[in-house]
Amino acid sequence: FKMRLNVTRITHQDYGAYYCNARNIFDMTRGKVIIQ
């Protein structure tokens, strides 16, 4: 799996954890990105 998160012009309000869930008929995966 390939995951990408593009965040432009980051402010303090954008800080935190972002999650991505992907599922198909074979499996499920979860990604996590932390912006500090």
ZIKADA-V56782 format. One record per backbone hydrogen bond with DSSP energy under -1.0 kcal/mol. CO is the residue of the C=O (numbers start at 1). NH is the residue of the N-H. If there is no record, write none. Layout:
BEGIN
CO,NH  CO,NH
END
This chain:
BEGIN
11,14  12,15  16,35  18,33  20,31  22,29  27,24  29,22  31,20  33,18  35,16
END
